[in-house]
Amino acid sequence: MKFLEGKTVLLGVCGGIAAYKAAELCRLLVQEGATVQVIMTAGAREFISPLTFSVLTGQPALTEIFKPGGEDPLTHIDLADRADLFLVAPATANILAKLAAGLADDLLTTTALAVTCPTLVAPAMNVNMYAKAAVQENLATLERRGWGIVEPEEGFLACGTTGKGRLAGLERIVAACRRALAPGDYRDVAVLVTAGGTREPLDPVRYIGNYSSGKMGYALARAAWERGARVTLVTASPLPPPPEVEVIRVQTAAEMLAAVEGRFEGSDIVLKAAAVADFRPVAQAANKIKKDAKQGLNLELEPTVDILAYLGRRKKRQILVGFAAETQDLLANARQKLQNKHLDLMVANDVTRPGAGFGSDTNIVTLLYPDGSKEELPRLSKPEVAHRILDAVKNLPGFPKKGTRPEREE
Ligand code: PMT
């Protein structure tokens, strides 16, 4: 599944050192199925050749408002009419000022005024420039007028300083493009996702854990965000979480329970992709347990609270989606959990299959419904599985319909 299939993205590239990253961004957008038309400012051409973009996109990178020779004064209007998304990345302080002021003195700025599609900017500049009131006010103006802002990141900048100003990670920019173009069918829906494998400490250096990487849960969190949801991710995974969502880091099943319990009331949908320990050591040793080569070690374990079953007993309007990681009798075991935990949907994965379950970038799942019906999905990337799950959840009874969703504070 290519998320930007059939979409035309106008990519404005400005003159900053991050312009070289726009080449990789082009490649990612094309990989997602988009037709990418690059428009370069004069400054951008000092940093990177139009030829690079022409080769990557299969379209000549446009640089001039008037073509030399047979000039066509309608170019920017044609471009604007064809665009599904207008993205400026990297956006310099200069372009932000021009966009905020409504200036139209080159192909990029004239096109910006002519587009009616969603618009995004991804600024990149020196930390002090970015912090300047003029830049911040221009960004605020653009945001107020409906522009999406993909905020820069903190880090080492090309100018030798460290701070906020580095172009956002390309994955984040692509995610923002997907969100701008997504149907918005989850807009104002509050989605709570759990991810990763909990760790139950034995002593200060060891724990009982499992192989969950968190990829499935993270894919769900990002997919829900792309579709307009307000997402809270409770994660036990050490992977960096998607930056767009609210993140609560936990380690143990007890911490996950506390985090989920506190968020449950305000959630519309709960997606429980985390692999939660079923047992934990009764006691945690204060110091590292010493090895006695002659004797084994007997661990005394006690059950943890089954978070999902607990939520199932408490739920009112919430839609509860569980995951079943099985190694045998997939459907029978998963159905049992669906019923016992009072779920609205169960995602069953046979974690013994290659390309399914723990750690992999793909998953093979069967969606089980309370009425006994099921939908088998082929092997798909975890982001694709995530979107298919959201498609299914959207059609469940009780899914908050547009117009009935509570307005929430930004
Ligand atoms: O993280 P990845 O590497 O991407 O791998 C994805 C995954 C294999 C972890 C994921 O697809 C998956 O199957 N997650 C559920 C794993 C699991 O714990 O399955 P289970 O059958 O033991 O539990 C059933 C459900 O009850 C799960 O939704 C689980 O979150 C929940 N549960 C279990 C125990 C417990 N104490 N509390 C719970 O809430």
Boltz pocket constraint, residues with backbone or C-beta under 6 A from the ligand:
constraints:
  - pocket:
      binder: B
      contacts: [[A, 195], [A, 196], [A, 197], [A, 211], [A, 212], [A, 213], [A, 214], [A, 215], [A, 216], [A, 217], [A, 253], [A, 272], [A, 273], [A, 274], [A, 275], [A, 276], [A, 277], [A, 278], [A, 304], [A, 305], [A, 306], [A, 307], [A, 308], [A, 309], [A, 321], [A, 322], [A, 323], [A, 324], [A, 325], [A, 326], [A, 337], [A, 347], [A, 349], [A, 351], [A, 357], [A, 358], [A, 359], [A, 360], [A, 363]]
      max_distance: 6.0
